[in-house]
Amino acid sequence: MKRTTARKGLSLLVGSLALATGIAHADQALRDRAQAIFKPIPDEVTEIRGKQVKPAEVELGRKLWFETRLSRSHLISCNTCHNLSIGGGDNVQVSIGHGWQKGPRNNPTVLNAVFNAAQFWDGRAEDLQEQAQGPLQAAVEMNNTPERIEATLKSIPEYVDEFTQAFGGDDPVSFENAAQALAAFETTLITPNAPFDQFLKGDDDALTEVQKKGLASFIDTGCVACHNGVNLGGQAYFPFGVVKRPGADILPVEDKGRFAVTSTASDEYVFRASPLRNVALTPPYFHSGEVWDLEQAVAIMGDSQLGRELAADDIKAITAFLHSLTGDQPQLTLPVLPASTAKTPRPDDEVSVETREELNQ
C-alpha cells in the first residue's frame, strides 16, 4: 500500500514538473515572438534625434508645460489638453481651446510621444519641437503668436535667467527655444516598467494567462502589422479601413487625414497608426473620438483593418493584453511659476466675430 501511494505521489510530481516545464517553454516561445516585434520602454531618454537633452532645458520645459501665460487668454497650458494626471490626454472627444472652441480631432496622448516617427494624427510635425509650436499658435487652441509669447517670457526676469542658463547667447528667449524646452521636458514623459515590458524582459508572471492569450492573438490576427516597435504604433501611416471603411460616425468624410499634408490622392483617410502604450487610460478612441469602449475599438479594428470579425473571447483577451501596456506614470512636482510684471502682456480672451458666429450656430 505504501509503495502504491509513493508511486502515485511520484507520478503526480513528475506530471506537475512536466506541466510546469511545458508552460515555461510556451511562455518563452511567446516571448521570443514578441521580442522580434516589440521593444520595452527604456528607463530614460537622453537625446532627441541625436541631440543631447540638457537638464536645464528639461527644467525650463517643465515650467513652461504648466505655464498658462503661453496662451493668449492666460487660461490654457500644455497640461490643459495633455493632462499628465490622466494618461497625457484630456479624455474628451475633442479638446476645448480658446473661446470654448472645439478642436477638429481627438487629442493623442503625449506620453511616450518621443518614440513616434512623427507627431499628430497626420504626421505633419517632424518632431516634438515642431509639434510644440502648433498648439501655441492654433486659433482653436492657445491662439497665441511667437511675438506675444516672446514678449511675455522676456517680461519676466526669472524666465530670462532660465533661458540664459539653458541656451546661452545674447538673446536666448525665443519662440523656438521655448518649443525646444518643451520638447526636452517631453523626453521625460515616458512610462517604463509596464507588465508587458516586464514580460519582454523575462518575467513569466508579469502577464496573466488571459493577457498572454491576448498577446498571441494580437500577433496572430495581424494587429502587429501596424502596431509594433517600442510604442506599439506611431511609426507608419495606414488607411483607416484597409479592408472595410467604417461609417461616417467613426470616420468623418470631411477629415481626409494625411491628404491635408501631402495633397496625394492615395493619402485620403490615411492616418498614423495610433501608439497603444497606456491606451486603457486614454478613451475615447480614434481620431474622431467617437468610441469610448476599448473592446468596441478592438472589434472595429478587426473588422476595418483586418477584414475579420473577431470572436468575443479574442476581443476580451486582446483588450486584457492592451491593459498590460500601462506603465509607470511620470511623477512630477507641480512647479511654482514666476509672477507677471508690469510689462507682461495682459490676457486676451476675445474671439473673432467669425468665430463667435460659428460657435453660436
C-alpha positions as CSV (number, residue, x, y, z in Angstrom):
1,M,0.0,0.0,0.0
2,K,2.8,2.4,0.9
3,R,4.6,1.6,-2.3
4,T,1.5,2.3,-4.3
5,T,0.9,5.6,-2.6
6,A,4.5,6.6,-3.2
7,R,4.3,5.7,-6.8
8,K,1.1,7.9,-7.2
9,G,2.8,10.7,-5.4
10,L,5.9,10.4,-7.7
11,S,3.7,10.3,-10.8
12,L,1.8,13.5,-9.7
13,L,5.2,15.2,-9.0
14,V,6.5,14.2,-12.4
15,G,3.3,15.3,-14.1
16,S,3.4,18.7,-12.3
17,L,7.0,19.2,-13.3
18,A,6.2,18.3,-16.9
19,L,3.3,20.7,-16.9
20,A,5.4,23.5,-15.4
21,T,8.1,22.8,-18.0
22,G,5.6,22.9,-20.8
23,I,4.1,26.2,-19.6
24,A,7.6,27.7,-19.2
25,H,8.5,26.6,-22.8
26,A,5.2,28.1,-24.1
27,D,5.9,31.4,-22.3
28,Q,9.4,31.5,-23.7
29,A,8.2,30.8,-27.2
30,L,5.6,33.6,-26.9
31,R,8.3,35.9,-25.5
32,D,10.6,35.1,-28.4
33,R,7.9,36.0,-30.9
34,A,7.1,39.2,-29.1
35,Q,10.8,40.3,-28.8
36,A,11.1,40.1,-32.5
37,I,8.3,42.6,-32.9
38,F,8.3,44.9,-29.8
39,K,10.8,46.6,-27.6
40,P,10.5,47.6,-23.9
41,I,10.2,51.3,-23.0
42,P,13.7,52.4,-21.7
43,D,14.1,53.8,-18.3
44,E,15.1,57.2,-19.7
45,V,15.7,59.2,-22.9
46,T,18.8,61.3,-23.1
47,E,18.6,62.7,-26.7
48,I,16.2,63.8,-29.4
49,R,17.3,62.9,-33.0
50,G,20.9,62.7,-31.9
51,K,20.9,65.9,-29.9
52,Q,21.7,65.6,-26.2
53,V,19.0,66.8,-23.8
54,K,20.2,69.2,-21.2
55,P,18.8,69.2,-17.7
56,A,18.4,73.0,-17.7
57,E,16.2,72.6,-20.8
58,V,14.1,69.9,-19.1
59,E,13.6,72.0,-16.0
60,L,12.6,75.1,-18.1
61,G,10.3,72.9,-20.2
62,R,8.6,71.6,-17.0
63,K,7.7,75.1,-16.0
64,L,6.5,76.1,-19.5
65,W,4.4,72.9,-19.6
66,F,2.2,74.3,-16.9
67,E,2.5,78.0,-18.0
68,T,-1.0,79.3,-18.9
69,R,0.5,82.7,-20.0
70,L,1.8,80.9,-23.1
71,S,-1.9,81.1,-24.2
72,R,-3.5,84.4,-25.3
73,S,-6.2,84.0,-22.7
74,H,-3.8,83.1,-19.8
75,L,-6.2,80.1,-19.2
76,I,-4.7,77.3,-21.2
77,S,-1.4,75.4,-20.7
78,C,0.0,72.4,-22.4
79,N,-1.2,70.4,-19.5
80,T,-4.8,71.5,-20.1
81,C,-5.2,69.2,-23.0
82,H,-2.3,66.8,-22.2
83,N,-3.1,66.2,-18.6
84,L,-0.3,64.2,-17.0
85,S,-2.6,63.0,-14.3
86,I,-4.9,61.1,-16.6
87,G,-2.7,59.5,-19.2
88,G,-1.4,62.5,-21.1
89,G,-4.7,63.4,-22.8
90,D,-7.9,65.0,-21.8
91,N,-10.4,62.2,-22.0
92,V,-12.9,64.2,-24.1
93,Q,-14.0,63.6,-27.7
94,V,-12.1,66.8,-28.9
95,S,-10.2,69.3,-26.9
96,I,-11.7,72.7,-25.9
97,G,-9.5,75.6,-26.7
98,H,-9.6,79.4,-26.9
99,G,-13.0,80.9,-26.6
100,W,-14.5,77.4,-25.9
101,Q,-13.8,76.4,-29.5
102,K,-13.6,72.7,-30.3
103,G,-10.6,71.1,-32.0
104,P,-11.0,69.1,-35.1
105,R,-9.6,65.7,-33.8
106,N,-9.3,63.7,-30.7
107,N,-6.2,64.6,-28.7
108,P,-3.4,62.0,-28.8
109,T,-1.5,61.2,-25.6
110,V,1.8,63.0,-25.0
111,L,3.2,60.0,-23.0
112,N,5.9,58.2,-25.0
113,A,5.4,60.6,-27.9
114,V,9.2,60.9,-28.1
115,F,9.2,57.4,-29.7
116,N,6.9,58.3,-32.5
117,A,8.3,58.8,-36.0
118,A,6.3,62.0,-36.4
119,Q,3.6,63.9,-34.4
120,F,-0.1,64.4,-34.8
121,W,-2.6,62.0,-36.4
122,D,-1.5,63.1,-39.9
123,G,2.3,63.3,-39.1
124,R,2.5,67.0,-40.1
125,A,5.2,67.7,-37.4
126,E,8.5,66.0,-37.8
127,D,9.5,66.1,-34.2
128,L,8.4,67.2,-30.7
129,Q,9.9,70.7,-31.1
130,E,7.9,71.3,-34.3
131,Q,4.8,69.8,-32.7
132,A,5.0,72.1,-29.7
133,Q,4.8,75.2,-31.9
134,G,1.5,74.1,-33.4
135,P,-0.9,74.3,-30.4
136,L,0.7,77.5,-29.2
137,Q,-0.4,79.3,-32.4
138,A,-3.5,77.4,-33.4
139,A,-6.6,79.7,-33.2
140,V,-8.7,76.9,-31.7
141,E,-6.1,76.0,-29.1
142,M,-3.9,78.6,-27.4
143,N,-4.4,81.2,-30.1
144,N,-1.1,83.0,-29.5
145,T,1.8,84.3,-31.6
146,P,5.5,83.8,-31.4
147,E,6.0,87.6,-30.9
148,R,3.5,87.7,-28.0
149,I,5.0,84.6,-26.4
150,E,8.5,86.1,-26.6
151,A,7.2,89.4,-25.1
152,T,5.6,87.5,-22.2
153,L,8.7,85.5,-21.4
154,K,11.1,88.4,-21.7
155,S,8.9,90.5,-19.3
156,I,9.6,88.0,-16.5
157,P,13.2,88.2,-15.2
158,E,13.2,84.7,-13.8
159,Y,12.4,83.2,-17.2
160,V,15.1,85.3,-18.8
161,D,17.6,83.8,-16.3
162,E,16.4,80.3,-17.0
163,F,16.5,80.7,-20.8
164,T,20.1,82.0,-20.4
165,Q,21.1,79.1,-18.3
166,A,19.5,76.6,-20.7
167,F,20.6,78.1,-24.1
168,G,23.2,80.8,-23.5
169,G,23.8,83.5,-26.1
170,D,22.9,87.2,-26.2
171,D,19.2,86.7,-26.8
172,P,18.2,83.3,-25.6
173,V,14.5,83.9,-25.1
174,S,12.9,82.9,-28.3
175,F,9.8,81.1,-29.5
176,E,12.0,78.3,-31.0
177,N,13.9,77.8,-27.7
178,A,10.6,77.7,-25.8
179,A,9.5,74.9,-28.1
180,Q,12.8,73.1,-27.7
181,A,12.5,73.3,-23.9
182,L,9.0,71.8,-24.1
183,A,10.4,69.0,-26.3
184,A,13.2,68.4,-23.8
185,F,10.7,68.0,-21.0
186,E,8.6,65.7,-23.1
187,T,11.5,63.2,-23.2
188,T,10.8,62.6,-19.5
189,L,7.2,61.7,-20.2
190,I,7.8,58.1,-20.7
191,T,6.1,55.1,-19.0
192,P,8.5,52.2,-18.5
193,N,8.0,49.0,-16.5
194,A,4.6,48.1,-17.8
195,P,3.6,44.5,-17.2
196,F,4.3,43.8,-20.9
197,D,7.8,45.3,-20.6
198,Q,8.4,43.0,-17.6
199,F,7.3,40.0,-19.6
200,L,9.6,41.0,-22.5
201,K,12.5,41.1,-20.1
202,G,11.8,37.6,-18.8
203,D,9.2,37.7,-16.1
204,D,6.7,34.9,-17.0
205,D,4.3,36.0,-14.2
206,A,4.1,39.7,-15.4
207,L,1.1,38.8,-17.6
208,T,-2.0,36.9,-16.7
209,E,-2.9,33.8,-18.8
210,V,-5.7,35.9,-20.5
211,Q,-3.2,38.6,-21.4
212,K,-0.8,36.0,-22.8
213,K,-3.6,34.7,-24.9
214,G,-4.4,38.3,-26.0
215,L,-0.7,38.9,-26.9
216,A,-0.7,35.7,-29.1
217,S,-4.0,36.8,-30.7
218,F,-2.6,40.3,-31.2
219,I,0.3,38.8,-33.2
220,D,-1.6,36.0,-35.0
221,T,-4.5,38.2,-36.2
222,G,-2.2,40.7,-37.8
223,C,-2.5,43.7,-35.4
224,V,1.3,43.9,-35.3
225,A,1.4,44.9,-39.0
226,C,0.6,48.5,-37.8
227,H,1.2,48.3,-34.1
228,N,4.8,47.3,-33.4
229,G,8.1,48.7,-32.0
230,V,8.7,50.4,-28.7
231,N,5.4,52.4,-28.8
232,L,3.3,49.7,-30.5
233,G,2.5,52.1,-33.3
234,G,3.4,55.7,-34.2
235,Q,5.8,54.7,-36.9
236,A,3.9,54.5,-40.2
237,Y,0.7,55.5,-41.9
238,F,-2.2,53.4,-43.0
239,P,-5.7,53.9,-44.4
240,F,-8.5,53.8,-41.8
241,G,-10.4,51.0,-43.4
242,V,-7.8,48.9,-45.1
243,V,-10.4,46.2,-45.8
244,K,-13.7,47.9,-44.9
245,R,-14.2,51.6,-44.3
246,P,-16.1,52.4,-41.0
247,G,-19.2,54.5,-41.1
248,A,-19.2,58.3,-41.1
249,D,-19.8,58.5,-37.4
250,I,-16.3,56.9,-36.8
251,L,-14.6,58.1,-40.0
252,P,-15.9,61.6,-40.8
253,V,-15.9,62.2,-44.5
254,E,-14.6,65.7,-44.2
255,D,-11.4,64.7,-42.4
256,K,-9.2,63.2,-45.1
257,G,-6.2,62.7,-42.8
258,R,-2.7,62.8,-44.2
259,F,-4.1,64.0,-47.6
260,A,-4.2,67.5,-46.0
261,V,-0.4,67.3,-45.6
262,T,0.7,65.7,-48.8
263,S,-2.2,66.5,-51.2
264,T,-1.7,63.0,-52.6
265,A,-4.9,61.1,-53.5
266,S,-3.6,57.8,-52.1
267,D,-3.3,59.6,-48.7
268,E,-7.0,60.2,-48.3
269,Y,-8.2,58.8,-45.0
270,V,-4.7,57.8,-44.1
271,F,-3.6,58.3,-40.5
272,R,-0.5,57.5,-38.4
273,A,-1.0,54.2,-36.6
274,S,-2.0,55.1,-33.1
275,P,0.5,54.2,-30.4
276,L,-1.0,51.8,-28.0
277,R,1.0,52.4,-24.9
278,N,-1.3,53.4,-22.0
279,V,-4.3,53.0,-24.3
280,A,-6.5,51.9,-21.4
281,L,-6.1,55.3,-19.9
282,T,-7.0,57.4,-22.9
283,P,-10.5,57.0,-24.1
284,P,-12.2,58.0,-26.3
285,Y,-10.6,56.3,-29.3
286,F,-9.7,57.0,-32.9
287,H,-9.1,60.5,-34.4
288,S,-12.8,61.2,-34.3
289,G,-13.1,60.3,-30.6
290,E,-16.4,58.6,-31.2
291,V,-15.6,55.3,-29.5
292,W,-15.4,55.1,-25.7
293,D,-15.1,51.4,-25.1
294,L,-11.8,49.7,-25.7
295,E,-13.4,46.3,-26.5
296,Q,-15.5,48.1,-29.2
297,A,-12.4,49.7,-30.6
298,V,-10.7,46.4,-30.9
299,A,-13.7,44.9,-32.7
300,I,-13.8,47.8,-35.1
301,M,-10.1,47.4,-35.9
302,G,-10.6,43.7,-36.6
303,D,-13.4,44.5,-39.0
304,S,-12.0,47.5,-40.7
305,Q,-8.3,46.8,-40.8
306,L,-8.1,43.0,-40.9
307,G,-11.4,42.1,-42.6
308,R,-12.4,39.7,-39.9
309,E,-15.0,39.5,-37.2
310,L,-13.0,38.7,-34.1
311,A,-14.5,36.2,-31.7
312,A,-15.8,37.6,-28.4
313,D,-13.1,35.7,-26.5
314,D,-10.3,37.1,-28.7
315,I,-11.7,40.6,-28.3
316,K,-11.6,40.2,-24.5
317,A,-8.2,38.7,-24.5
318,I,-6.7,41.4,-26.7
319,T,-8.3,44.0,-24.6
320,A,-6.8,42.4,-21.5
321,F,-3.4,42.5,-23.2
322,L,-3.8,46.2,-24.0
323,H,-4.3,46.8,-20.3
324,S,-0.8,45.4,-19.7
325,L,0.7,48.3,-21.7
326,T,0.0,50.7,-18.9
327,G,3.4,51.7,-17.4
328,D,4.7,53.7,-14.6
329,Q,3.3,57.2,-14.9
330,P,5.5,60.3,-14.7
331,Q,5.9,61.5,-11.2
332,L,6.1,65.3,-11.1
333,T,6.3,68.1,-8.6
334,L,4.0,71.0,-9.6
335,P,6.3,73.9,-10.4
336,V,5.8,77.3,-8.8
337,L,5.8,79.8,-11.6
338,P,7.3,83.3,-11.5
339,A,4.9,86.3,-11.2
340,S,4.0,88.6,-14.1
341,T,5.4,92.1,-14.3
342,A,4.0,95.4,-15.5
343,K,5.4,94.6,-18.9
344,T,3.7,91.2,-19.2
345,P,1.0,91.3,-22.0
346,R,-2.4,91.1,-20.4
347,P,-4.8,88.2,-21.0
348,D,-7.0,88.5,-24.1
349,D,-9.9,86.1,-24.3
350,E,-11.7,87.8,-27.2
351,V,-12.8,85.6,-30.1
352,S,-13.2,86.9,-33.6
353,V,-16.7,87.8,-34.9
354,E,-16.5,85.0,-37.4
355,T,-15.7,82.5,-34.7
356,R,-18.4,83.8,-32.4
357,E,-21.0,83.3,-35.2
358,E,-19.7,79.8,-35.8
359,L,-19.9,79.0,-32.1
360,N,-23.5,80.3,-31.9
361,Q,-24.7,78.1,-34.8
